[in-house]
Amino acid sequence: MAKVKVTLTKSVIGKPQTQRDTVKALGLRKMHQTVEHEDTPQFRGQIAKVSHLVTVEEK
């Protein structure tokens, strides 16, 4: 299955708790931190919820 790299590019300060929890569930803790995940529908849904905070790079 394809891999996707996700980078936190904007701060979660001042964002709703649900968005903070989603970023945490993606494995992102710090600004400009990058994590790699399998490309699944569940993962894509999480990315869509916080798309304004992260950048996505297809591998």
Secondary structure, 3 states (H helix, E strand, C coil): CCEEEEEECCCCCCCCHHHHHHHHHCCCCCCCCEEEEECCHHHHHHHHHCCCCEEEEEC
